[in-house]
């Protein structure tokens, strides 16, 4: 069973199977809803948007292929070999904490 927060190491980068099943390759449209987050979460989301928001799909794919969590999950696979290996949340936490400089 796939968990809601699970990401798998697919050929073109990390994928949430739950979101892929719902949206496929289609853009996830922003709905006109006001969501409220505490300051810490809001700061993190703004940092993610600032870092990745202007990147194209190809740029994001190339970037993920240089990142340790995706590489670790795909170490036993050929470049174009399909995989449903789950990317370690520990690897993601360690990697993104190492590059996040939240104030």
N, C-alpha and C positions, 0 to 999 in steps of 0.2 A: 504494500500500500504506500502510495506517495504522500508525504507530508506536505502541508501548505508552505512551509518555509524551506523546502528542499530544492537545491539546485544540482543539476546533473552536468557532467562534462561532455557536452556534445561537440561534434567536429568544429563548428563555427564559434564555440564559446559556451559559457555557462547559460543554462536554460532552466527556468522554472516550468516543469511539465504541466502544472496546474494552470499557469497563465497561458502557456502555449496551447493547451487543449481548449481554452476559452477564446483566445484571440488569434492563434496561428501567427502568420507573418504580418497581420494587419496592425496598424498603429493602435496604441491604447489611447483613446481620446480622453482628454481632460473634461470632466463633467463640471457643471457650474454648482459645485458644492463648497461650502466653507468648512474646512477641517481645522480643528484647533489642536495644536500640539504644545507641550511645554517648551520652554526656551531651549533646553538641551537638544531635544529631538528636532526642533525647528532649525537650530544652528547646524546640526548634522545634515539635515536634508538640503539646506542651502549650500553647504560645502560640497555635497555630492553633485548638486545641479551646477554649481560654479565650475567644478572640475570636469564633469562629463557631459553637461547639457548641450554643448555646441558640437559634439562629436557625431560624425556620420556612423552608420551601421558598420561600414568597413573599418573605420578607425577604431571603433569599440571592439570589433573582432580582433584586430591586430593587437590592440592593447591587452585584451584578456589572455592572448596567447603568450604574453611575456610575464604573466603573473603566476606566482608560485601555486596558489590553490588549484587553478585549472591544470597547470603542468603536472602537479603531483597526482591528481586524479586520472590523468591520461597517460601516465608514464609507461603503462603496459600496452598501449595502443599505437597503431600506425597513424600517421597524420590524417588520413581520410577514412579511418575505420570508425564505424558507429559505436557509441558507448552510452550506457545509461548509469554509469558509475556516479554515485553521489559525491559531490565536492564536500570535503570535510569542513564542518562549521568551525572547528578549531583552527584549521589552516586559514579560513577566511578571516576569522577574528584576529589572529596574529598578524596576517599580512596587512589588512586594512588599518588596524591600530598602528602598525609601524609606519604607514604613510599618512595617516590622519594627524593633522596638527591643530586640533580644535582648541580654541582659547577658552 
